[in-house]
Amino acid sequence: MTREQQITQILTELETQAFGCGRGECANPDISDFTQRIMDLDMFQPGTKVMYAPEHYGCDMSRWEKGIVKAYGPEAGKYFVVYNCGGEWDHYQDYTAALTSVSDLRLGWR
């Protein structure tokens, strides 16, 4: 999915919540989640260095894994990330990527 398609998906979800799925019900959705998801698209672009750090790892940074964003995922908030490429980070595009939720990623390598 392209960045533009993901933004369209996010805006469609916002519109659906705001207008009650077309039932004429007015709602006042919290747009902070939608705003954050759009900002994530700019922060986690293909080629961005990330750390896989899911909540259940806690602060144990020894468990965090290096990765590079390979592509936007099939839905907003998910990305394909290459984690293990034998140190061949310059050729990460040649390796298989895992679909990962943005909530499990941290920017940069530590």
RATA-V666387 format. One record per residue. N is the residue number from 1. RES is the residue in three letters. PSI is psi in degrees with one decimal (NA if undefined). BURIAL is + if it has 16 or more other ideal C-beta (glycine too) atoms within 10 Angstrom, else -. D_FIRST is the distance of its C-alpha to the first C-alpha in Angstrom with 1 decimal. Layout:
BEGIN
n=N res=RES psi=PSI burial=BURIAL d_first=D_FIRST
n=N res=RES psi=PSI burial=BURIAL d_first=D_FIRST
END
This chain:
BEGIN
n=1 res=MET psi=135.7 burial=- d_first=0.0
n=2 res=THR psi=167.1 burial=- d_first=3.8
n=3 res=ARG psi=-44.1 burial=- d_first=6.7
n=4 res=GLU psi=-40.7 burial=- d_first=8.2
n=5 res=GLN psi=-38.3 burial=- d_first=6.0
n=6 res=GLN psi=-40.8 burial=+ d_first=6.6
n=7 res=ILE psi=-42.4 burial=- d_first=10.1
n=8 res=THR psi=-42.2 burial=- d_first=10.7
n=9 res=GLN psi=-44.4 burial=+ d_first=10.1
n=10 res=ILE psi=-45.7 burial=+ d_first=12.4
n=11 res=LEU psi=-34.7 burial=- d_first=14.9
n=12 res=THR psi=-41.6 burial=- d_first=15.1
n=13 res=GLU psi=-41.5 burial=- d_first=16.0
n=14 res=LEU psi=-45.8 burial=+ d_first=18.5
n=15 res=GLU psi=-40.2 burial=- d_first=20.0
n=16 res=THR psi=-43.3 burial=- d_first=20.4
n=17 res=GLN psi=-39.3 burial=+ d_first=22.2
n=18 res=ALA psi=-31.9 burial=- d_first=24.3
n=19 res=PHE psi=21.4 burial=- d_first=25.5
n=20 res=GLY psi=43.6 burial=- d_first=26.0
n=21 res=CYS psi=32.1 burial=- d_first=23.6
n=22 res=GLY psi=8.3 burial=- d_first=25.6
n=23 res=ARG psi=6.0 burial=- d_first=28.9
n=24 res=GLY psi=4.6 burial=- d_first=30.3
n=25 res=GLU psi=127.8 burial=- d_first=30.5
n=26 res=CYS psi=134.3 burial=- d_first=30.0
n=27 res=ALA psi=166.1 burial=- d_first=28.5
n=28 res=ASN psi=79.0 burial=- d_first=28.2
n=29 res=PRO psi=150.5 burial=- d_first=25.0
n=30 res=ASP psi=111.1 burial=- d_first=24.8
n=31 res=ILE psi=-3.5 burial=- d_first=22.3
n=32 res=SER psi=-38.2 burial=- d_first=22.5
n=33 res=ASP psi=-43.3 burial=- d_first=19.8
n=34 res=PHE psi=-40.8 burial=+ d_first=17.4
n=35 res=THR psi=-44.0 burial=- d_first=18.6
n=36 res=GLN psi=-40.6 burial=- d_first=18.2
n=37 res=ARG psi=-37.5 burial=+ d_first=14.6
n=38 res=ILE psi=-40.1 burial=+ d_first=14.0
n=39 res=MET psi=-36.1 burial=- d_first=16.4
n=40 res=ASP psi=-34.5 burial=+ d_first=14.6
n=41 res=LEU psi=-35.1 burial=+ d_first=11.6
n=42 res=ASP psi=-33.7 burial=- d_first=14.4
n=43 res=MET psi=-38.1 burial=- d_first=16.3
n=44 res=PHE psi=63.7 burial=+ d_first=13.9
n=45 res=GLN psi=158.4 burial=- d_first=12.4
n=46 res=PRO psi=133.4 burial=- d_first=12.2
n=47 res=GLY psi=-7.9 burial=- d_first=15.9
n=48 res=THR psi=132.3 burial=+ d_first=17.0
n=49 res=LYS psi=132.0 burial=- d_first=19.8
n=50 res=VAL psi=165.8 burial=+ d_first=19.8
n=51 res=MET psi=134.8 burial=+ d_first=22.1
n=52 res=TYR psi=114.1 burial=+ d_first=21.4
n=53 res=ALA psi=71.0 burial=+ d_first=23.9
n=54 res=PRO psi=156.5 burial=- d_first=23.5
n=55 res=GLU psi=-38.8 burial=- d_first=26.1
n=56 res=HIS psi=-10.6 burial=- d_first=28.3
n=57 res=TYR psi=-17.7 burial=- d_first=28.9
n=58 res=GLY psi=-143.0 burial=- d_first=30.6
n=59 res=CYS psi=9.7 burial=- d_first=32.0
n=60 res=ASP psi=84.9 burial=- d_first=32.7
n=61 res=MET psi=-15.7 burial=- d_first=30.9
n=62 res=SER psi=-18.0 burial=- d_first=32.3
n=63 res=ARG psi=-17.7 burial=- d_first=29.7
n=64 res=TRP psi=145.7 burial=+ d_first=26.7
n=65 res=GLU psi=139.3 burial=- d_first=24.6
n=66 res=LYS psi=148.4 burial=+ d_first=23.4
n=67 res=GLY psi=169.0 burial=+ d_first=19.8
n=68 res=ILE psi=132.5 burial=+ d_first=17.4
n=69 res=VAL psi=124.5 burial=+ d_first=13.7
n=70 res=LYS psi=-39.4 burial=+ d_first=12.1
n=71 res=ALA psi=159.7 burial=+ d_first=8.4
n=72 res=TYR psi=146.9 burial=+ d_first=6.1
n=73 res=GLY psi=-177.1 burial=+ d_first=6.1
n=74 res=PRO psi=-10.2 burial=- d_first=5.2
n=75 res=GLU psi=158.9 burial=- d_first=7.1
n=76 res=ALA psi=140.0 burial=+ d_first=8.8
n=77 res=GLY psi=4.6 burial=+ d_first=11.4
n=78 res=LYS psi=143.3 burial=+ d_first=10.2
n=79 res=TYR psi=151.6 burial=+ d_first=9.8
n=80 res=PHE psi=123.1 burial=+ d_first=10.7
n=81 res=VAL psi=133.6 burial=+ d_first=14.2
n=82 res=VAL psi=126.0 burial=+ d_first=17.0
n=83 res=TYR psi=-38.3 burial=+ d_first=20.3
n=84 res=ASN psi=106.7 burial=- d_first=23.0
n=85 res=CYS psi=30.0 burial=+ d_first=23.4
n=86 res=GLY psi=30.4 burial=- d_first=27.2
n=87 res=GLY psi=3.1 burial=- d_first=27.3
n=88 res=GLU psi=55.3 burial=- d_first=25.5
n=89 res=TRP psi=-27.8 burial=- d_first=23.2
n=90 res=ASP psi=-16.4 burial=- d_first=23.3
n=91 res=HIS psi=29.7 burial=- d_first=21.7
n=92 res=TYR psi=-28.3 burial=+ d_first=19.1
n=93 res=GLN psi=-21.7 burial=- d_first=16.5
n=94 res=ASP psi=-0.9 burial=- d_first=18.9
n=95 res=TYR psi=157.7 burial=- d_first=18.7
n=96 res=THR psi=139.4 burial=- d_first=16.9
n=97 res=ALA psi=153.6 burial=+ d_first=14.7
n=98 res=ALA psi=137.9 burial=- d_first=15.0
n=99 res=LEU psi=123.7 burial=- d_first=12.5
n=100 res=THR psi=138.6 burial=+ d_first=14.2
n=101 res=SER psi=141.2 burial=- d_first=14.6
n=102 res=VAL psi=-27.9 burial=+ d_first=15.2
n=103 res=SER psi=-17.3 burial=- d_first=18.6
n=104 res=ASP psi=4.5 burial=+ d_first=19.6
n=105 res=LEU psi=148.1 burial=+ d_first=19.0
n=106 res=ARG psi=141.2 burial=- d_first=21.5
n=107 res=LEU psi=142.2 burial=- d_first=21.2
n=108 res=GLY psi=169.7 burial=- d_first=23.2
n=109 res=TRP psi=144.9 burial=- d_first=25.4
n=110 res=ARG psi=NA burial=- d_first=28.8
END
